[in-house]
C-alpha cells in the first residue's frame, strides 16, 4: 500500500511552528527546535530554550490567561529565533560583507581626499577613527537602535490600531447630517482589519519576506501531513494544503474580530462608554489597549477550539484567517519542505501517546 492509503485517523496536535529566515522553528510537546538551511547547503538543527510560564505556573495555564501569555512569549522567542536564523543562514555575514565593502570604499575615498587636500590631515584622521570604532561600541549602538526601533514600532501600532480608528470615526460622525454612532465598533474594527491586511499584502512583494512566507507554507503542509498520519516525505508533504486553522495569522484576524465584539458590547451595554468614546478619544483608546490581554486570550481559545474540531461552525469562524493565509503563506519548494520535515521530526516525542489526539 502507498503512503497515502496507509493514512490513519487524523489527529489534533499541539505542535506548532514559525517561519524564520531560511528556516523554521517547530515547537513540540517536549522541546523546541530550529532547522535552518546553512550556507553550505546542509540543514542545521539547534535546540531552543523555551520554558513557558504556562508549565511553570498553573495560573498562567488557565483558559484566556494562557492566550495572552502565549502571544507575549511567541513575540519574544520568535524575534530571538528570527535573529538567530539570520546568523545561521549566513545572512548576517552577507550584511557584514556589504558593510565592509562600503567601509573600504569610504576609506579609499577618504585617502583620495587626503591626497588632494593635504592641508586638512587632522579632519580626515578624525573621520577614520570614528569608522574604526571598537566592536563593543558598535554592539551598544546596535542595541540602542534596536530598542528605539521597538519603541517606535509599538508606538506606531498604537497610533494605527487604536488612536487613528477612533479619531477617524469621531470626525466622520461629527459631519453635518451624519449620525453613525451605533456603528462605531464595526467602523473602528474594519479600519484595523484593513490596515493589517494591507500591511501583509504590501510586504508580501518583498523578496526576503516572500521566502519567509514560503517557509510558512512548508510548515503548515508538514503539520497537516503529520496530523493525517502520513509518512513525512517531501512527496506527501507537497500535496497537503498550506492553509491551517491553527495559524498565527488566523489568530490575528480572530483577535481583531473579537475586539469588534468586545467593543460593541461595551458601547451598547455599559453606561457612559459611548459618550466617553465620542468626547475623550484617547481615554477610549487606552481602555481598548488595557483590554488587549483579555481579547488575546479569547482569540487564542477560539483558534484552539477550531484547531480541535472540524465542522461547519468552526470552518465559518476560521474562514477569514484561512483566507488571509493566501497572502501570508506561499507554495514552498522541495528544499523548504525538507527543512520543515527536519524541524518537525526533531520535536516529535519518543512515544506516540505523548502527542495529544482527539
N, C-alpha and C positions, 0 to 999 in steps of 0.2 A: 504493500500500500504506500501511496505517496505521503509526503508530509502533510499535504492539505487534507487528505482523508483521515489522517490519524488525529485530527483536531479533537481535543477533549472539550468538556463543558467550559464555557467562558467563565473566567474568574475575575473578581474585583481585587485589585491590589493597591496598596497604599504607595507603591513605588512611583516616584515622580522625578522629573529632571529639569534641567535648564540648559539651553543652548549657550555655548561660550564662543570665544574666538578660536576657530579651527578645532572645536571640541565640544564635549557635552559633560555636564556634571549630573550624575544619577544618584538619587537618594533612596536607599533601601531600608528595610526594617532594622538592619543591624549596623550598617555603615553607609558612608557617602564617598563616592569615588569620582575623580575626574579622568576622562580619557581625552587626550589631545594628540593631534597629528603633529609629530615632531619635524623639524627641518629636514632630517634625513629620510623622511617618509614613513618611519615606523610609528607605532602607537605607544604613547607614554601614559602609564596609569599612575595616579597619585591619590592616596587616601586624603580625605578632607576631614579635619576635626570638627565634629558637629554634635554637640551635646545639648539638645533642645531643652528649653525651660519646661516644656510640657512633660518631659520624662523625669525632670528633677523635682518638680513640684506639682502635686495633683491639682492644685487650684488653677494653674495655667493650662491644665488639660480639660477644664470644664468647657462644655459647648458655648459657643460665641466668643468666650475669652481666648480659646485656643486659636481662633481665626486671626485675631489681632496680633497675637504672639507670632503666629506663622508668617504673617506678612512682614513684620519687622525683621524677623530672623532671615527671611528669604532675601530681603533687600541688602542686609549687612553681609551675609555669607555669599550672596550672589555677586556682589560687587568685588569682594575679595577673590572669588573664583575667576571672575572675568579678567582681573588684572594678572592673576597667576597664569591663566591660559595664554595671555598675550606674551608672557615671558617664555613659557614652554614652547609655544609655536614659532618663536623667533621673531615675532612682530616687534618686540621691544628692541631687538638687535638691529632690525631694519631702520627703526626710528633713530637709534643711536648713530647708525652709519650715515643717515641723512643729516643729522646734526653735525657729525664730524666733517662731512663734506662741506657743509655750509660754513663751519668754523674755519676749515682750511682755506676756503675761498675768501673768507673775510680777512684772514691773516695775509694771504697773498696780496689782496687789495691794499691792506694797510702797509705792507712792505713797499708796494709801488708808490703809495702816497708819501712814505717816509723818504724814499729816494728823491722824489720830486720836491719835497718840502723839508729839506734838512734843517731848516730854521726852527722847526717845531717838534723836536725829538721827544720832549717830555710828555706832550699831549698824546702822541702815538703810543708811548710806553705805558701810560696810564690806562689806555683803552685795552692794550694787550693783557695787562694784569687783571683787568675785570673779566676778560674772556677766559683767563686761565685760573679761575677760582677753584677752590677745593671741592671735592665730591660732597663733603659734608654740607657746605653752603648750598650746593645745588639740590641736595636732598631736602634741606629745610625749605628752600624756595618752592620745590615741587609740592611739599606737604602743605605749605601755606596756600599755594594756588589751588590745590585740591579742596582744601577746606572752604576757601572763598567760593569756588565753583559750586560746592554742595549747598552752601547757604543761599547763593543766588538761584540755584535750581529749585530749592524748596520755596523761596520767595516768589519765583515766577509761577510755580504750580499753584500756590495760594492765590496769587493775583488772577490767574486764568480760570481756575476751577471754583473759586469761592467769591471773590470780590467782583470780577467782571460780570458774571451772570446776574448777580443781584442788582448792580447799578444799571445794567442794560435794561433789565425788566422795569425798574423804577422809572427810568427815563421814558420808555415807551408807554408805560401805564399812566404817566402824567400828561401825555399829549392830549390836546383838546378832543373831546368826543370819543375817547378811547378808555375802556374800562375792562381790563383783563385780569383783575385781581385774583379771581378764582383759578387762574391758570399758572400761577407763579411757580409752583413746584414742577410742573411739566415743562415750562419755558426754561427755567434755570437748569433742569436736568438735561433738556435737549441740547442746550449750548455746551454743557460739559461733555456730552457724548460726541457732539460734532467736533469739538476741539481734540478729543482723544483719538477719534477715528482719523481725523485729518492729519494729525501728527504721525500716526502709524503709517498712513498711506504715503506721506511725504518721505519719511526716512527709508521706506521700502525700496526706493530708487537708488539709494546709496549702495555702492558695490560691496563694501565690507558688511553693512547691515543685511544686505540680501543673502550673503553667505551664512550669517548667523541665523536668519530665517530658514535657510535650507537645512541647517543642523537641527533647528526646532522641528521641522517636518520629520527628519530622521528619528528624532527622539520619540515623537508620537507614534510613528509607524512601528517602531521596535516594541514599545509598550503594548500596543494593540496585538502584535504578533505573540507576545508572551501571554497576554490575557486570553488569547484564543487557544492556547495550548500547543501552538505550532513550534517546531524546531526553529531556533534563532539562526537562520541563514539569510544571506543577502537576498536570495530569491524570494523567500517567504515574506520578509520584511518589505521588500519593494512593492508587493501587491496590496499592502494594507492602506487604509485611509490615513491621511495626515491630520484629520480634524478630531480632536479628543475633547469630550465634555469636561474633563477634569484638568483644564489648562489654565495657566496663569492669565492668559489673555481673556478667556471666558470669565475668569474671576473678576477682572477689572470691569468688564461690561455689566456683570451681575451686580457688582458693588455699586456702580453708578445707577442702575435701575432701582436697587434697594434704597439708595439715597433719595430718589424721587418719591418713593412710597413713604419713607420716614418724614420727609419734608411736608408731604401732603397731609399726613396725619397730624403733625404739629400745627400746621397752619389752619387746619379745619377744626380741630377739637381742643386745642389749648388756647384759652382766652388771652388776648393781647399779643400773641406771636405775629399775627398778620399785620397789626399796627406797627409793631416793632420792626418788622422787615421793611415796611414802607417808609418809615421815618428814620430808622437807625440801621442802615445797610451794613455797616461794619460790625455791629453787635450781632446781627443775624448771621453774618459770615463766620464770626467767631463761634457762635452756637453750633453751626454745622461742622466746623473744624473739630470742636470738642466731641461731637457725636461720631467722628470717624472710627474710633475703635469699635464701637457697637455696630456700625454699618459694615465694617470689615468682617467682624465676627459673624454677622448674619449672612453676608455674602459667601463666606467660607463654608458655612453649614449647608447653604443651598447647593453649592458646587459639589460638596462631599456627597450629598443626597443624590444628586443627578449622576454622579460617577458610580454609585452603587446600584442604581435602578435604571432599567431601560424600558420606558413605556411612553405613551403619547404625552403624558403630563410633563415628564422630565425632558422630553425632546423639545417641547414648546419653550420651556424655561431655558434650555441650553442653546436654542436656535440663534439668538443674537451673538453669543460668544463664538459659536461654531462658524457663523457667517464671517465674523471678523478674522477668524483664522485663515480665511482665503488671502488675507493680507499678511498676517504675522507668521505664516508658515509657507514654505515653498518646497517643491519637489526636490529631494536630495539626490546626489549622485551616489554611486556604489561605495566610494571611499568614505563618504559621510555615514552611510549605513553601517559600514564596518566599525566606525568609531562608536556609534550608538550601541551596537551589539556588544562591543567590548566593555562599555561602561555599564550596561545592564547586567551582563554576566558576572561582572566584578562585585555587584551588590546583592546578588541572589543569595538567600540563606542556604545553609548546608542541608537543611531539612525542608522539604516542600510544605510541611504542615505549618511552618512558620510564616508562610505567605497568607495573608488574610484573604479568604474567599467567601462568596455568598453562600 
